[in-house]
């Protein structure tokens, strides 16, 4: 069986006027299904650029990227949008919730781009919120929630389409240490119990301690790839495609 993620010779160069910035300089990497991967490195090392390429939010300058056996660079804009919505969930440092929408409305947003019946959207979003411990807060606005609760809403939104991959960019960066532990424990549970592949960018050794594999970038290159503190590279079970919040 082919790996979930396979990149070969991946480069990304940005032009700032006459200046060229080489964010990635030729990355080779394979990530198996069910992995929990931490991506580390100093600012400007290329780790966030790498995450954006994995999430099909950007395209490489050169190199190849296969996502679940599909050559990503061969896809057009609509196909990229479809693969993002079907296979990938995103969690960002700043939560990215719409302030005038309730928790349940924020979670429902990805369903607007699918064939989900409108009558089922509320029920699906309610289950997703319950799965991250926010039952009873469906009608709360982001300003009525703590930072940790807002990040849980963001996780529920990322999970609403039962993705195979969860990409997180500094997901605990805006949280206190206690709340950060709660969010990382949630990621760990999703990885172990549902088999979701988690790939997160972090500066924090404490956050990286939850992962099974740590990849370190410097100057656009991978300089280290090792087993993480949470265990070996043994991967989790196949991803559970049961709708979020429903126990198999």
C-alpha positions, 0 to 999 in steps of 0.5 A: 500500500502506498504511503499517505504522504510522499514528497520528492525533491520538493522546493518552494521559492518566493519572489519579493521584488528582485529578491528570491527566498528559498523556503524549501530547498529539496525535501524528500519525506514519507509519512504513513497513515496514522502517524503523529508527527511534530514539525520543528525548527527555527523561524524561517526554516520552512516548516510552515511553508511545508505544512501549507504545501501538504495541505494544498494551500500552496503549490511547490515550485518544483518536486512531486507530492503524492497525497494518498497516491494522487499526484497533487501537482496534476490537480486543477483548482477545483480538484485541490479544493475538493481534496482539501475539503475531503481529506484534510482538516486544518487547525490554526494558532489564531482559531480563525473563527467567524466572530458573528457566528455561533460555535455550531455555525462555525463548525457547519461551514465546511459542510456548505461545500459538500452534498450534505443535506441541510437538515443534517448539518446541525446534527452533524455539527452538534456531534462534532462539538460533543466529540471535543467536549463542548456539548451545551455550548453550541449557541455560544459566540466566540467572544463567549468562549475561552481560548481553549474552547475556541480552539476546540471549536476549531478542532471540531470544524476541522473534523466535521468531514471526517478527514484522514489528515489533521494539519495544525500550525502552532495550535497551542500558541495562543493558549496557557500551558494547562489549556495547551495540555488539554488540546494536545491530549485531544489530538493524541486521542484523535490519533490513537482512537480514530487513526487520524494522521496528525501533523503539527508545527510547533516551537515547543518541546512540551508539545512535541512530546506528544508526537511519535515522530519529530522532523526538524527543518533548518534553512529549507532542509530536513536536518533531523528525522527521529522517533518522538518522545511519545513512542516509536513510529508504530502507526495507529489503526486505519482512520475511522470514517464514522461521522465525528462524535459517533462511536463505532 
